[in-house]
């Protein structure tokens, strides 16, 4: 397996930062995002903290192929949460 290039490392860091920002906005545990990325929570945590990264450009390619679906799932969850909160507010207004 070919090691990651510096440009791939930078791209990886950007992906992880974006996933982590969305995860925090949704209040999801790291374990959920790690599972969707196909890694353990410990691995994902090390990625977030910058303590490790994939040792192969193949791993990065696999992660990149999952990112669009992962972000879509996170955004769909966020929209669903927002809809539920609106419905709760509407119910409160009818009391």
BABA-610612 format. One record per residue (C-alpha): z, y, x; residue in one letter. Coordinates in steps of 0.2 Angstrom, whole numbers, plus 5000, padded with zeros to 4 digits. Last residue first. Layout:
N
ZYXa;...
***
This chain:
95
512651214742x;510851244743x;510851334759x;511751184768x;510351074762x;509051184769x;509951194786x;510051004786x;508150994783x;507851124797x;508851014809x;507950864804x;506250954808x;506951014825x;507450834829x;505650764824x;504850904834x;505850854849x;505550674847x;503650714846x;503850814862x;504650674871x;503350544865x;501950664870x;502750684887x;502850504890x;501150474884x;500450604896x;501550544910x;501150354910x;499550374920x;500450484932x;501850354935x;500550224939x;499650344951x;501250384959x;501650204961x;499950174969x;500250324981x;501650224988x;503450244994x;503950314977x;505250454980x;507050464985x;508450584987x;507650734978x;509050744966x;507850704951x;507050554961x;508750484965x;509150494946x;507550404942x;507950264954x;509750244947x;509150254929x;507950104934x;506150124934x;504650094921x;504450284917x;504950254899x;506450164905x;506850304917x;506650434903x;507950334892x;509150304906x;509150494911x;510050524894x;509150634881x;509850804877x;508050854871x;508051004882x;508750904896x;507350774895x;506050914894x;506650994910x;506850824919x;505150774914x;504450934921x;505450924937x;504950744940x;503050784938x;503250934949x;504050834963x;502750694961x;501350834964x;502250894979x;502350714986x;500550684982x;500050844992x;501050775006x;500150615006x;500950454998x;501050295008x;499650175006x;500050005000x;
***
